[in-house]
Amino acid sequence: MIIKLKEVPICASNEFELIKITDSVRNFVEESGVKNGIIHVITEHTTTGITVNESLPCVEADLMDSLDRIFPDDYPYHHNHYLSSYGTIGGNAPGHLKSLVTGNHCVYPIVEGKIKLGGATDIYFAEYDGIKNRKYMLHIMGE
Amino acid sequence: MVIDTHVHPALFKEICMDQERFQNRCDEMNFHLMNPTDLPTLKKQYALAELERVVLLPQDCSMDYGTAIISNEEIKQIVEMDPTFFIGFASVDPRNDNAAIILTDAFERLKLSGLKINTAKLKMYPNDERLMKLYEICDKYQKPIIFHAGVSLEANTISKFAHPMEFEEVANRFPKVKMCLAHFGWPWVNETAALLVKYENVFANTAMMYMDSPKDLFEKVFKQDLGKYWLDHNFADKVMFGSDSPRIRPVRSKRGLDALEMEESTRRKVYHDNAVRFLGLEE
């Protein structure tokens, strides 16, 4: 069994943004030397997400707009208060909740040294609380 | 464009290289579980709030801690990285026998643009004689003062020393020195409003994130605690945008003010024009 882990830094250009990371994942698989196995793509943060969808600008816009409708910025969230543990205001409740919807990871099989994606599939790092320096993990298990 | 009159550069990576010093600063200023951020990333965050200038505030209580929490030299270091964007203020511990020399040096050699004083941290009333000599230097060099006013969330602070009314004597005695009651003196916002009306040299900023979301808090302060039209009709020329970053990111604070109903001419003054006048940035 081969196990490989890589942390990838990423920084959005906007406060809320879907960033396509398919090529980063694909390249890590192909450089890993693993012929058959699985890859986990996992964000390290609680106001970001990892999600999978079709890379069309209209779909991306609908995804982000829909999340904004479900979790509007001006709702009276419990998290909107002074957090003594941070010394800051908890102003990022929508980010935490959007992260809940998209989840923090995705998993794909590795077959014959390549990631096996569907035809219309792309992998995204979703920033819901930017702009910050972030990291996601690429974790391969296989042989 | 917007001028942010209230940023503590406590987490600027460029001045956080010494881990022990960084940890002491976070403990004293009450910042936790956050990592230093590099200047390019901070500049991206500031761009989200349309900031064109940022006032950086140091803190010197070195008679208690042996060294400034954020020093004038560190402020100067950051300003030099982008002098068209950053405006650096000075801080000096008034209990230091050399306080007057240090402040004069900050204005003359370091070219800092004003004085920041936190009397809650110093546990000293604003009319303390040890502070008077510093006000006189600000008067001489025509430099503005930003006072911490209202409750302080920092460690080892007593808020009574920063009650807005405690600043009246200073405002009265130094009418040519522009002074800002930061945080709008929250929660004593009516007292701050009274001083804004009475003294031409008194300003306030909006760096008051203590409860709720920015939108909800600004609505509470400016539409409920204060009269609905007070900002537009009574002190539109005296209130400046301030975020209190890193307690909140400027874009969030500004979004809250964006949602507050006010005349567009007032909004332009709050976001920009009043700070230009306060800081002496006129052409």
Chai-1 contact restraints between the chains, C-beta under 6 A:
chainA,res_idxA,chainB,res_idxB,connection_type,confidence,min_distance_angstrom,max_distance_angstrom,comment,restraint_id
A,E15,B,L48,contact,1.0,0.0,6.0,A-B,restraint_1
A,D74,B,K215,contact,1.0,0.0,6.0,A-B,restraint_2
A,N80,B,D212,contact,1.0,0.0,6.0,A-B,restraint_3
A,N80,B,S213,contact,1.0,0.0,6.0,A-B,restraint_4
A,Y82,B,Y210,contact,1.0,0.0,6.0,A-B,restraint_5
A,Y86,B,H32,contact,1.0,0.0,6.0,A-B,restraint_6
A,Y86,B,L33,contact,1.0,0.0,6.0,A-B,restraint_7
A,G87,B,N30,contact,1.0,0.0,6.0,A-B,restraint_8
A,G87,B,F31,contact,1.0,0.0,6.0,A-B,restraint_9
A,G87,B,H32,contact,1.0,0.0,6.0,A-B,restraint_10
A,T88,B,R247,contact,1.0,0.0,6.0,A-B,restraint_11
A,I89,B,M209,contact,1.0,0.0,6.0,A-B,restraint_12
A,I89,B,I248,contact,1.0,0.0,6.0,A-B,restraint_13
A,G91,B,I248,contact,1.0,0.0,6.0,A-B,restraint_14
A,G91,B,R252,contact,1.0,0.0,6.0,A-B,restraint_15
A,I131,B,K44,contact,1.0,0.0,6.0,A-B,restraint_16
A,I131,B,Q45,contact,1.0,0.0,6.0,A-B,restraint_17
A,N133,B,T41,contact,1.0,0.0,6.0,A-B,restraint_18
